[in-house]
Amino acid sequence: MAYYFEEPSHTFGEYLLVPGYSSADCIPANVNLKTPVVKFRRGEESPLSMNIPMVSAVMQSVSNDTMAIALAKEGGISFIYGSQTIERQADMIRRVKSYKAGFVTSDSNIKPDQSLQDVVDLKARTGHSTVAVTADGSPNGKLLGIITSRDFRINKVDPAAKVRDYMTRFDDLIVGQDGITLSEANELIWAHKLNSLPIIGKSGNLVSMVFRKDYASHEEHPLELLDSRQRYVVGAGINTRDYMERVPALIEAGADVFCLDSSEGFSEWQKRALHDIHKNFGDKVKVGAGNVVDKEGFLFLAENGADFVKVGIGGGSICITREQKGIGRGQATATIEVAKARDEYYEKTGVYIPVCSDGGIVHDYHVTLALAMGADFVMLGRYFARFDESPTNKLIVNGSYVKEYWGEGSNRARNWQRYDLGGAKKMAFEEGVDSYVPYAGSLHDNVGMTLSKIRHTMCNCGVLSIAELQKNAKITLVSQASIAEGSSHDVVVRNTSIRAE
């Protein structure tokens, strides 16, 4: 006999938070939004954490290298979409890892006997305008000089000309010695009006580069998320088909964390992928899995090695899985049940597996609700698709600016490998739509506003961390009447463009 859940499943829009006691310390500036991303044992810290509880969705219309850089600056992680060639995805990862300054290990290096055309080709591949010239062309070779886009114009010189004839030679460079602080490096940059400063070791080998623009970025983005080598953290979406070829290429490119991207994660295919990846590439490779919507699905993924578990089926704004297949569950109910299963698993095993709530976020306060219900972070698609940094076109539709936004299950995405059930491609059907979202401007401004709302709400609840929110939040189910009551009502909203005479 079929199993029946006793009560209807609910969405975030059916709940509100009830205020708690706010002490004098409960001010937004004191709220810490740091959260674990991958599993860890009791008494230890997660090997990977974020400074804000937000990741961008594994989607063609959301997460590319531009989005990844912008979100890492704010403290979150983008999962660059896997529905592209391995080579293209790896290149996106490399661009993210090489973009970050501070002390950057240069991946734009060349030998002095190479041609100017080689420089042009290297710049096109990496996006860098500054290329270090080392004796053997390696990132840590003996530094011989620097060549930049200002040193030559390819249409005015012989492309076969040698780098050594156009580079700024070592004797004419200002360099820093290994061990210099970032502040000291910045002082040298400004004192000598430099755009970049090579850092060298005692033997003259190149150690790293410091860039003027990146130091300024660090000052502006205090929560930016960096790895141990001061590079931006970036994630990658993978599928259950070509992971044995894709994962090693993305590891080599520098990916920090992976996410199995599937419409439904309670499957033999995800079990196999988790076991194969950890067996062949080691436990240092972190892989999230999903999506699931109940305790049974969580335990299945947890016991098969998932480093985090993603929750949600059919709740995304462009997802039509529920319409097409009748599969899914209200996002709030799914988050609550899976988070409870996570806590029980932690008590039993001493292993904490973070939960990512994916879908169902309509308003900013829904993020806070998801966290209060037990999620460690949320995955957002529509939210990020609206920004300048998303990879889609900005258009004018019906007189308003919009950005394109389509689902990974749409015909446009052609991402049929996302569905783990196999079958003939000609029998595939859409589980996502092709749409527009209102253009919203820069990621920095919008994420800043969202985080401000989260911090203020947490203060109203009397908590200063996500762990405290999960433990102490008071949540109430509300009626349709109370939802209507919560918006402006029984008034004529004033048009602010009309001025009184």
C-alpha positions as CSV (number, residue, x, y, z in Angstrom):
1,M,0.0,0.0,0.0
2,A,1.2,3.5,-0.9
3,Y,2.6,5.6,2.0
4,Y,0.7,8.8,2.8
5,F,2.2,11.8,4.6
6,E,-0.3,12.9,7.2
7,E,-0.2,16.6,6.6
8,P,0.1,18.9,3.5
9,S,3.5,20.1,2.6
10,H,4.1,23.8,3.0
11,T,6.1,26.6,1.3
12,F,8.2,29.3,2.8
13,G,5.4,31.8,2.0
14,E,3.2,30.1,4.6
15,Y,5.4,30.8,7.6
16,L,6.6,33.8,9.6
17,L,9.3,34.2,12.3
18,V,8.1,35.2,15.8
19,P,10.5,37.7,17.5
20,G,12.7,36.7,20.4
21,Y,14.4,38.7,23.1
22,S,17.0,41.1,21.6
23,S,19.8,42.0,23.9
24,A,21.9,45.1,23.6
25,D,24.4,43.0,21.7
26,C,21.9,42.0,19.0
27,I,22.8,44.6,16.4
28,P,23.4,43.7,12.7
29,A,27.1,44.5,12.9
30,N,27.5,41.6,15.4
31,V,25.8,39.0,13.2
32,N,28.1,36.3,11.9
33,L,26.8,34.6,8.8
34,K,29.6,32.1,8.4
35,T,28.3,28.6,7.6
36,P,29.8,25.2,6.8
37,V,29.6,23.9,3.2
38,V,30.9,20.3,3.6
39,K,30.7,17.7,6.3
40,F,32.9,17.5,9.4
41,R,33.1,15.5,12.6
42,R,32.1,16.6,16.0
43,G,34.7,18.8,17.6
44,E,36.2,19.8,14.3
45,E,35.6,22.6,11.8
46,S,34.3,22.1,8.3
47,P,37.2,22.0,5.7
48,L,35.2,24.5,3.6
49,S,33.0,27.2,5.0
50,M,31.4,30.3,3.5
51,N,31.1,33.8,4.9
52,I,27.5,34.2,3.7
53,P,24.8,31.4,3.3
54,M,24.3,31.8,-0.4
55,V,25.4,29.8,-3.4
56,S,24.4,30.3,-7.1
57,A,22.6,27.5,-8.9
58,V,24.2,25.1,-11.3
59,M,22.6,26.7,-14.4
60,Q,23.7,28.0,-17.8
61,S,21.8,31.2,-17.3
62,V,23.3,31.8,-13.8
63,S,26.7,30.5,-12.9
64,N,29.7,31.2,-15.1
65,D,33.2,32.6,-14.1
66,T,31.9,36.2,-14.0
67,M,29.2,35.2,-11.5
68,A,31.7,33.1,-9.5
69,I,34.1,35.9,-9.1
70,A,31.4,38.4,-8.1
71,L,29.8,36.1,-5.5
72,A,33.2,35.0,-4.0
73,K,33.9,38.7,-3.4
74,E,30.8,38.8,-1.2
75,G,31.6,35.6,0.6
76,G,29.6,32.9,-1.3
77,I,30.2,30.2,-3.9
78,S,29.1,29.7,-7.4
79,F,28.7,26.3,-8.9
80,I,29.7,26.7,-12.5
81,Y,27.4,24.8,-14.7
82,G,28.4,21.4,-16.1
83,S,26.2,21.3,-19.1
84,Q,29.1,22.3,-21.4
85,T,32.3,20.7,-22.5
86,I,34.8,19.7,-19.9
87,E,37.3,22.0,-21.5
88,R,35.1,25.1,-21.4
89,Q,34.1,24.4,-17.8
90,A,37.7,23.9,-16.8
91,D,38.6,27.2,-18.5
92,M,36.0,29.0,-16.4
93,I,37.3,27.5,-13.2
94,R,40.9,28.6,-14.2
95,R,39.7,32.1,-14.9
96,V,38.2,32.3,-11.4
97,K,41.2,30.9,-9.7
98,S,43.6,33.2,-11.5
99,Y,41.6,36.3,-11.1
100,K,42.1,36.8,-7.4
101,A,44.9,38.9,-6.2
102,G,46.4,39.3,-2.8
103,F,49.4,37.0,-3.4
104,V,48.5,35.3,-6.7
105,T,50.4,32.3,-8.2
106,S,50.6,33.4,-11.8
107,D,49.2,31.2,-14.5
108,S,50.2,33.7,-17.2
109,N,53.8,32.8,-17.8
110,I,55.9,32.6,-20.9
111,K,59.5,32.0,-22.0
112,P,61.7,34.8,-23.5
113,D,62.2,33.0,-26.8
114,Q,58.5,32.6,-27.4
115,S,56.7,34.9,-29.9
116,L,54.5,37.9,-29.3
117,Q,51.7,35.8,-30.9
118,D,52.1,33.3,-28.1
119,V,51.6,36.2,-25.6
120,V,48.4,37.2,-27.4
121,D,47.1,33.6,-27.4
122,L,48.0,33.3,-23.7
123,K,46.2,36.5,-22.8
124,A,43.1,35.4,-24.7
125,R,43.1,32.1,-22.8
126,T,43.6,33.5,-19.3
127,G,42.1,37.0,-19.6
128,H,45.3,38.5,-18.1
129,S,47.0,41.6,-19.5
130,T,50.2,41.0,-17.5
131,V,52.4,38.1,-18.3
132,A,55.5,37.0,-16.3
133,V,58.5,36.0,-18.4
134,T,60.4,33.1,-16.6
135,A,63.4,31.2,-17.8
136,D,61.4,28.0,-18.3
137,G,57.9,29.5,-18.6
138,S,56.8,27.9,-15.3
139,P,54.9,29.7,-12.6
140,N,57.9,29.5,-10.2
141,G,60.7,29.8,-12.7
142,K,63.5,32.4,-12.5
143,L,61.9,35.8,-13.3
144,L,63.5,37.4,-16.3
145,G,60.9,40.2,-17.0
146,I,57.3,41.2,-17.5
147,I,55.4,41.8,-20.7
148,T,52.0,43.6,-20.8
149,S,49.5,44.7,-23.3
150,R,51.1,48.1,-23.2
151,D,54.5,46.9,-24.5
152,F,53.4,46.1,-28.1
153,R,50.5,46.3,-30.5
154,I,50.2,43.1,-32.4
155,N,48.9,44.8,-35.5
156,K,52.0,47.0,-35.6
157,V,54.7,44.5,-35.0
158,D,55.8,41.1,-36.4
159,P,53.8,38.4,-34.5
160,A,56.8,36.2,-34.7
161,A,59.0,38.7,-32.9
162,K,60.5,37.4,-29.6
163,V,59.2,38.2,-26.2
164,R,62.7,39.1,-25.0
165,D,62.8,42.1,-27.3
166,Y,59.7,43.7,-26.0
167,M,59.5,42.7,-22.3
168,T,60.5,44.9,-19.4
169,R,63.7,43.3,-18.2
170,F,64.2,42.2,-14.6
171,D,66.8,44.9,-13.8
172,D,64.2,47.5,-14.7
173,L,61.5,46.0,-12.5
174,I,60.4,46.9,-9.0
175,V,60.0,43.6,-7.1
176,G,59.1,42.5,-3.6
177,Q,60.9,39.8,-1.6
178,D,59.1,36.7,-0.4
179,G,57.7,37.3,3.0
180,I,56.5,40.8,2.3
181,T,53.0,41.6,3.7
182,L,50.1,42.6,1.5
183,S,50.1,46.1,3.0
184,E,53.8,46.5,2.3
185,A,53.4,45.3,-1.2
186,N,50.6,47.8,-1.7
187,E,52.8,50.6,-0.4
188,L,55.4,49.7,-3.1
189,I,52.7,49.6,-5.8
190,W,51.5,53.0,-4.9
191,A,55.0,54.5,-4.3
192,H,56.2,53.5,-7.7
193,K,52.9,53.9,-9.6
194,L,52.7,50.2,-10.5
195,N,49.8,48.1,-11.7
196,S,51.5,44.9,-10.5
197,L,54.3,43.8,-8.3
198,P,56.2,40.5,-8.8
199,I,57.2,38.8,-5.6
200,I,60.5,36.8,-5.8
201,G,62.4,34.3,-3.7
202,K,66.0,34.4,-2.6
203,S,67.1,32.7,-5.8
204,G,65.2,35.1,-8.0
205,N,62.4,32.7,-8.8
206,L,58.9,34.0,-9.2
207,V,56.7,33.3,-6.1
208,S,53.6,35.3,-6.8
209,M,52.1,38.5,-8.1
210,V,50.3,41.3,-6.3
211,F,48.0,43.6,-8.4
212,R,46.8,47.1,-7.5
213,K,43.2,46.4,-8.5
214,D,43.0,43.3,-6.3
215,Y,44.2,45.0,-3.1
216,A,41.6,47.7,-3.6
217,S,39.0,44.9,-4.1
218,H,40.1,43.2,-0.9
219,E,39.5,46.5,1.0
220,E,36.0,46.8,-0.5
221,H,35.0,43.2,0.1
222,P,36.0,42.2,3.6
223,L,34.0,38.9,3.5
224,E,35.5,37.7,0.2
225,L,36.0,33.9,0.2
226,L,39.6,32.8,-0.5
227,D,41.4,29.5,-0.5
228,S,44.7,28.9,1.2
229,R,46.6,30.4,-1.7
230,Q,44.5,33.6,-1.6
231,R,42.5,32.7,-4.7
232,Y,38.7,32.9,-5.0
233,V,36.8,29.8,-4.0
234,V,34.7,28.3,-6.8
235,G,32.4,25.2,-7.2
236,A,31.5,23.1,-10.2
237,G,28.4,21.2,-11.2
238,I,28.9,17.6,-12.5
239,N,26.7,14.9,-13.8
240,T,26.5,11.1,-13.3
241,R,27.6,10.4,-16.8
242,D,31.1,11.7,-17.5
243,Y,32.3,12.4,-14.0
244,M,35.4,10.1,-14.3
245,E,36.7,12.4,-17.1
246,R,35.3,15.7,-15.9
247,V,36.3,15.6,-12.2
248,P,40.1,15.2,-12.7
249,A,40.1,18.0,-15.3
250,L,38.2,20.3,-12.9
251,I,40.5,19.4,-10.0
252,E,43.5,20.3,-12.1
253,A,41.8,23.6,-12.9
254,G,41.4,24.3,-9.2
255,A,37.7,23.6,-8.4
256,D,37.2,23.6,-4.6
257,V,33.9,21.7,-4.3
258,F,31.6,19.8,-6.6
259,C,27.8,19.3,-6.8
260,L,26.0,16.4,-8.5
261,D,23.4,18.2,-10.5
262,S,20.3,16.1,-11.0
263,S,16.6,16.5,-11.0
264,E,16.4,13.8,-8.3
265,G,19.2,12.5,-6.2
266,F,17.7,9.4,-4.6
267,S,19.2,7.1,-7.2
268,E,21.7,4.4,-7.9
269,W,23.5,6.8,-10.3
270,Q,24.4,9.2,-7.6
271,K,25.4,6.4,-5.3
272,R,27.8,5.1,-7.9
273,A,29.2,8.6,-8.6
274,L,29.8,9.3,-5.0
275,H,31.6,6.0,-4.4
276,D,33.7,6.3,-7.6
277,I,34.8,9.9,-7.0
278,H,35.9,9.3,-3.4
279,K,37.6,6.0,-4.3
280,N,39.5,7.4,-7.3
281,F,40.2,11.0,-6.2
282,G,40.3,10.8,-2.4
283,D,38.2,12.2,0.4
284,K,39.8,15.6,0.0
285,V,37.6,16.0,-3.1
286,K,34.3,17.3,-1.7
287,V,31.0,16.4,-3.5
288,G,27.5,17.5,-2.6
289,A,24.5,15.5,-3.9
290,G,20.8,15.7,-4.3
291,N,18.1,16.7,-4.7
292,V,16.0,15.0,-2.1
293,V,12.9,16.0,-0.1
294,D,12.6,13.6,2.9
295,K,14.5,11.8,5.6
296,E,14.9,8.6,3.6
297,G,16.6,10.5,0.7
298,F,18.9,12.3,3.1
299,L,20.1,9.1,4.8
300,F,20.7,7.4,1.4
301,L,23.0,10.2,0.3
302,A,24.6,10.6,3.7
303,E,25.5,6.9,4.0
304,N,26.9,6.9,0.4
305,G,29.4,9.7,1.1
306,A,27.7,13.0,0.2
307,D,29.6,16.0,1.6
308,F,26.5,18.1,1.6
309,V,22.9,17.4,0.7
310,K,20.7,19.5,-1.5
311,V,17.0,19.7,-0.8
312,G,14.2,20.6,-3.2
313,I,12.2,19.2,-6.1
314,G,10.0,21.3,-8.2
315,G,10.2,24.5,-6.2
316,G,12.3,26.7,-8.5
317,S,10.7,29.5,-10.4
318,I,11.4,28.0,-13.8
319,C,10.9,24.4,-12.8
320,I,7.8,22.5,-14.0
321,T,8.7,19.1,-12.7
322,R,5.6,19.0,-10.5
323,E,3.4,19.9,-13.5
324,Q,5.1,17.3,-15.7
325,K,5.6,14.4,-13.4
326,G,3.7,15.1,-10.2
327,I,6.9,14.7,-8.2
328,G,8.0,17.1,-5.4
329,R,7.2,18.6,-2.1
330,G,6.6,22.0,-0.5
331,Q,10.1,23.5,0.0
332,A,9.6,24.5,3.7
333,T,8.3,21.0,4.7
334,A,11.1,19.3,2.8
335,T,13.8,21.5,4.4
336,I,12.4,21.0,7.9
337,E,12.3,17.2,7.5
338,V,15.8,16.8,6.0
339,A,17.4,19.2,8.5
340,K,15.8,17.1,11.3
341,A,17.2,14.0,9.7
342,R,20.6,15.7,9.5
343,D,20.5,16.5,13.2
344,E,19.6,13.0,14.1
345,Y,22.4,11.6,11.9
346,Y,24.8,14.0,13.7
347,E,23.7,12.8,17.1
348,K,24.1,9.2,16.1
349,T,27.4,9.3,14.1
350,G,29.1,12.5,15.1
351,V,29.2,13.6,11.5
352,Y,27.5,16.8,10.5
353,I,26.4,17.0,6.9
354,P,25.3,20.5,5.8
355,V,22.0,21.0,4.1
356,C,21.4,23.3,1.2
357,S,17.9,24.4,0.5
358,D,17.5,24.7,-3.3
359,G,14.4,26.4,-4.6
360,G,11.2,28.1,-3.3
361,I,12.9,31.4,-2.4
362,V,10.6,34.3,-3.6
363,H,11.3,37.0,-1.1
364,D,14.5,37.8,0.8
365,Y,13.0,36.8,4.1
366,H,12.5,33.3,2.8
367,V,16.3,32.9,3.0
368,T,16.1,33.6,6.7
369,L,13.2,31.2,7.1
370,A,15.1,28.5,5.3
371,L,18.1,29.0,7.7
372,A,15.8,29.0,10.7
373,M,14.2,25.7,9.5
374,G,17.7,24.1,9.5
375,A,19.3,24.8,6.2
376,D,23.0,25.8,6.4
377,F,22.8,27.7,3.1
378,V,20.5,28.2,0.2
379,M,21.0,27.8,-3.6
380,L,19.5,30.5,-5.7
381,G,18.8,30.7,-9.5
382,R,16.3,33.4,-10.3
383,Y,17.8,35.7,-7.6
384,F,21.2,35.7,-9.3
385,A,20.0,35.6,-12.9
386,R,18.8,39.2,-12.5
387,F,22.2,40.7,-12.0
388,D,24.8,42.3,-14.3
389,E,27.2,39.4,-13.6
390,S,25.0,36.6,-14.8
391,P,25.9,35.3,-18.3
392,T,22.7,36.1,-20.1
393,N,21.6,38.9,-22.3
394,K,20.0,42.1,-21.0
395,L,17.0,43.0,-23.2
396,I,14.1,45.4,-23.3
397,V,10.8,43.7,-23.2
398,N,7.5,45.7,-22.9
399,G,9.5,48.8,-22.1
400,S,11.4,47.3,-19.2
401,Y,14.9,45.8,-18.8
402,V,15.0,42.1,-18.3
403,K,17.5,39.3,-18.4
404,E,17.1,35.9,-19.9
405,Y,16.6,32.9,-17.6
406,W,16.0,29.3,-18.5
407,G,15.9,26.1,-16.6
408,E,18.5,23.3,-16.9
409,G,15.5,21.0,-17.7
410,S,14.3,23.2,-20.6
411,N,14.7,22.5,-24.3
412,R,17.0,25.5,-24.5
413,A,19.5,24.0,-22.0
414,R,19.6,20.7,-23.9
415,N,20.9,19.2,-20.6
416,W,19.3,15.8,-20.8
417,Q,22.2,14.1,-19.0
418,R,20.9,15.9,-15.9
419,Y,18.2,13.2,-15.7
420,D,19.6,10.0,-14.4
421,L,16.9,7.7,-15.7
422,G,18.4,7.2,-19.2
423,G,16.1,6.5,-22.1
424,A,16.0,7.8,-25.6
425,K,16.6,11.5,-26.1
426,K,13.6,11.7,-28.4
427,M,11.4,10.7,-25.5
428,A,12.7,13.5,-23.3
429,F,10.3,16.2,-22.2
430,E,10.8,19.6,-20.6
431,E,11.0,20.1,-16.8
432,G,12.0,23.8,-17.0
433,V,10.8,26.9,-18.9
434,D,12.6,29.6,-20.9
435,S,11.8,33.0,-19.4
436,Y,12.8,36.5,-18.5
437,V,13.5,38.0,-15.0
438,P,13.4,41.7,-14.2
439,Y,16.9,43.2,-14.4
440,A,18.1,44.3,-11.0
441,G,21.6,45.8,-11.4
442,S,24.8,44.8,-9.7
443,L,25.2,41.7,-7.5
444,H,27.2,43.6,-4.9
445,D,24.3,46.1,-4.2
446,N,21.6,43.5,-4.2
447,V,23.4,40.9,-2.1
448,G,24.3,43.6,0.4
449,M,20.6,44.5,0.8
450,T,19.6,40.9,1.2
451,L,22.2,40.2,3.8
452,S,21.2,43.4,5.7
453,K,17.6,42.1,5.9
454,I,18.8,38.7,7.1
455,R,21.0,40.3,9.8
456,H,18.2,42.6,11.0
457,T,15.8,39.7,11.1
458,M,18.2,37.6,13.1
459,C,18.6,40.4,15.6
460,N,14.8,40.5,15.9
461,C,15.0,36.8,16.8
462,G,17.7,37.5,19.4
463,V,20.4,35.5,17.7
464,L,23.8,36.4,16.2
465,S,24.7,33.2,14.2
466,I,23.0,30.8,11.9
467,A,23.6,28.0,14.5
468,E,21.7,30.1,17.1
469,L,19.0,30.8,14.6
470,Q,18.5,27.1,13.9
471,K,18.4,26.4,17.6
472,N,16.3,29.2,18.9
473,A,14.0,30.4,16.1
474,K,10.3,30.5,16.7
475,I,8.3,29.8,13.5
476,T,4.6,30.1,13.0
477,L,2.4,28.7,10.2
478,V,0.1,31.5,9.0
479,S,-3.2,31.6,7.3
480,Q,-4.0,33.2,3.9
481,A,-5.7,36.0,5.8
482,S,-2.6,36.8,7.8
483,I,-0.5,36.7,4.7
484,A,-2.8,39.4,3.2
485,E,-2.7,41.3,6.4
486,G,1.1,41.4,6.2
487,S,1.1,43.4,3.0
488,S,-0.2,47.0,2.5
489,H,-4.0,46.8,2.6
490,D,-7.1,49.0,2.8
491,V,-5.1,52.0,1.5
492,V,-4.4,53.6,-1.8
493,V,-0.6,53.3,-2.2
494,R,0.8,56.7,-3.0
495,N,2.6,57.1,-6.4
496,T,5.9,58.7,-5.3
497,S,6.3,60.2,-8.8
498,I,3.3,62.6,-8.1
499,R,4.3,65.7,-6.1
500,A,1.9,67.8,-4.1
501,E,1.5,71.4,-5.5
